[in-house]
Amino acid sequence: MEANGCHWIFHQLFSAAVDVLRRIGEDGRVTQEFIELGAKGKVAASEGMDTEAALGDIPDEFLDPIQYTFMKDPVILPSSIITVDRPVIQRHLLSDNSDPFNRSHLTADMLYQQ
């Protein structure tokens, strides 16, 4: 999906959510915090797209194989010997203590720097 389409969908979803919060009578402070969160998300998405545009095509060896995003902190999984981005694998480990490529036991302290 092209960037303009993503921005439009993002805006539509947050606008609809704010409407729902107002209709159900949610506290105005909560609604305002949600609006501010949406604004921060929009900026972050825009910055991410700017980075991607500036970098151009990134070689596959620099992309995380789980989320296919640029790796900023690559680590190696000890049993599958696959390089992934540390924040991505740490998020995975919050719900599943296994290597996503071969299902062997894995904890954050077992990761090692590339």
N, C-alpha and C positions, 0 to 999 in steps of 0.2 A: 504494500500500500504506500502511495507516495506521501511525502511529509505533510502536505496541506490536508490530505484526508485524515491523517492521524490527529492533527491539531483540531480539526473540526469535530471528530468523534470525541476527543478528550473534552473539548468545550461543552459539547452536547451532554455528555454523561455527568459532568460536574454541575451544569445548570439544572439538569433534571433532579439530581440528588439534593441540591439546595432547595428546589421547589418542594420536594417531598418533606425535607426537614421543616420547612415553614408550614406546610399543610398539617403536619402532625403536631404542630405547636411546640417544637423543640425550642429550648432556651436560645435566645438571640445570640448569646456569647458562643455557644456551640456552633451555631450556623455561621457566625463570623469566622471562627477558627477553621471551619471546613472550607469557606471561601478562600481564606489565606493559604490553606494547604493546596488548594487547586491552583492558585497563582504560583506558588513555589514549584509545583509539579510542572506547570507549563514552562517556567523558566528553565528548569532542569532538563526537560525534554528538548527545548530549543538549544540549550548549550550542548547537549549530547549530539544533536544533529549537526551543529556547527563543527564540533570536533570531528565527526565522521566525514563531513564535507572537506575539512582541511586536510585530513589524513589521506583521503582517497581510498583506493582499494588496499585493504590490509592483507598481507600474506596470511594464509591459513594457519601457519605455525605460531602466529601471534594472537590467534583467536581462541577463546575458551571453547572446548568441545561440547560443553553442556549448554551454555547460553549463546554461543557464537558471538561473543563480545570481546573487545580488545582487552587482553590481560595486562593489568597494571601491577599485580603481585603474584607472578606464577610460582606454583609449588608442584611437586611431584607426588603422586599417590604411590605409596610404597609397593603395593601388591600388583597393580596393573601397569605401573611405570608410565602413567599418562600425566601430562602436564595440564593443570587447570588453574584458574584464577582463585586465589585464596578466599576472597569474600563469597564467591559462588559455592565453593565446596563447604565452607563453614555454614552457609545457609542450608545446604542439603543436610549437613550433619545435625542440625537442630531437630530434624524429624526422623532421621534414619542413619544409624551408625554403621553404614556399610559403604564400600567403594561402589559408586554407581555403575562402574564398568564390569565388575566381576562379582559383586555382592560380598566380598570378604570384609571382615571386621575392619573398621577404620574410625579413628578418633583424630581430633585436631592436632594433638601433640605428635601424631605419627607422620604428619606432613613434613616434607623437607624442601628447602629452598632450591631452586634450579640454579 
